[in-house]
C-alpha cells in the first residue's frame, strides 16, 4: 500500500508517533508491561518512517546512531520541550481537579448529592469554584503551602462520594 502525504503531514506523523512512543513507553516502564507490545509496534513504525526522512525533504528529522536511524537531536529537543510542557500542565491540572473533588466530597450537601444522582454523577457548578481556588493557589504558591494532615483519615473521600451517588443507601465499595 502506498499513501501520498506532504512534507508537513510527514512531520506531523513522525511527531505523533514520537509522542505515542513516549506515552506508551512510560506506561510500559511505570504502570504495566502489557503496554510494551504497543510501544514496540509504534517504535517500529516510527523508525521505518524516519528511514524515509530524506524522501520527504525532512533529512533534518533523522540521524544515524550506531547504524540505527533515530530522531535527530534538534527534533528530539523540540519534542522534549512539548512533552515537558504537557507534563507540567497535566500535573497542575490533575492536582486542581483531584483536590477540588476532594474538597467537594468533604463539603457536599444533600441537595448536591441529589443533583449528582439526577445528573448521572456530574458535579454541580460549585465544583468549578473549587478548581479555580486550587488553580490560583498553585499559580501563586506552587506546592509550597501543601501539607499532609494525618488527622484527617476519617474525612469523606471522593470514592465515598462516588459510591454514595452510584449506590444510595447501599453498601460501600472502597477503591484504593
N, C-alpha and C positions, 0 to 999 in steps of 0.2 A: 504494500500500500504506500502511496505517496501523497503527501499533503503539501500544498503550497502556502508558505507563510512569509510574511515580510520580515525584514531585519528587526523591526520593533517588536513584532509578535514573537520572534525567536528569543530576543532578550527577555521578554515577559515570561515566556515559557521556562527558560532556564532559571530565572529568579523565582518563579513559582515552585519549581522542583527543588531548588536550594532551600526555600522556606519550608516546604513539606518535609524534606530530609531532616532539617533541623528539628522540627516538631516531633516527627516520628522517632528520630534518634534519641531525643530527650525522653520521650515516653518509654522507649525500649530500655534505655540506660537506667532511668529513675523509677519507673512505675511497674512495668511488666514486660518480660522478654517477648510476649506474644506480638508486640509491635515490631520486632526485628524483621519479620518477613516483609512487611510493607516498607520498612526503611531500606532494606536491600533492593527491593524492586524499584523504588524511587531513585536510589543512587545509581543503579544500572542504567536506567533511562536518562538520568541527568548526565552521566558520564558519556553515554552514546551521543547525546546532543552536543556536549562540549567538544567531542571529536570532530564535529561538523562546523565549528565556530567560524572558520575561515570561509566556508561556503556561503555563509550568511553575512559576510562582511563584518564579523564580530571577533576577529582574531584576538582582540584585547581582552576578551572574556576568559580565555583559556590559556593555560601554560603547562608545560611539561614538568612533572615532578617524578624523578626516578623512573622514567618510562611510562608514566601514567598521566593522562590529561586531567587536570583539575581546574577549578575556577581560579582565575588569576587573583593575585594579591589585591589588585585595585578593586575588582568586583567583589571579592570576599570582604574587603574592608567596608564597602558600601552596604553589603548585606548584613554584616555585623552591626553596623550603625542602625539599620532599620530594625533588626531583631532586638537590639538593646533598648531602643525607643519603645518597641512593643512590650517588652518585659517590664519596663518601668511603668508604662501606662497600666498594664494588667495588674501589677502589684497594687498600685494605689486604688484602682477601680475595684478590685476584689475586696480590699480592706474596707472601702466605703460601703460596699454592698453588704458584706458579711457583718460588719459592726452595726450598720443601720438595721439589718434584720434582727440582730441580737437585741439591740435596744428596743426595737418594736416588740419583740417577744416578751420582754420584761415589763412593758407598759401597755400591752394590748387591752382594750376594753371589750366587754361582752358584745357591744354593738359592732365593733370592728370584726370580731370573730364571726358574727352573723353575716356581715358584708363579705368576708372572705369565703365563707361557705357558699354564699349565693354567687360569688364571682369565681368559683372553682379554684380557690387558693390564691387568687390575685390579691396583692396587698392593697389596702386603701391608700388614698392620696397622701396621707400623713407620712408614709414611708419616705417620700421624696425629700421632706424636710430633714429627716434623719440622715439620708445620704448626703444632702448638702452640708449638714453640720460636720460630718466626718470629712467631706471634701475640703471644707475651709480649714479644719484642724490640720489635715495633712499638708495642705498648701502652705500654711503658716509655720507649722512646727515639725513637719515630718513625723517621725516616731518618737521624738524627744519626750513627749508627755505621756506615752503609753506605759502602763504598768500592769502587772499581774496582781489581782486581788484574790488570794487563796481562800478568803472567807465567803466568796460568792458561789460556792459549789452547788448550793441548793437553788440558785436563781433559775427561772424558767429558761429553757434553751429554745433555739429556733426549731430543733427537731421536735421538742414538746409541743410547740405551737402547731407545726405542720401535722403532727399526729392527731391533735385535738380537732383541727379543721377537717381532716380527712375521715376521722373516726370519732365523731362526737359521742361522748358517753361510753365509748368502748375501751378496750384495753390499750395500753401504750406499747409501742414498739420503739425501742431506742436504737438509733443508728449512730455508731461511733467508729 
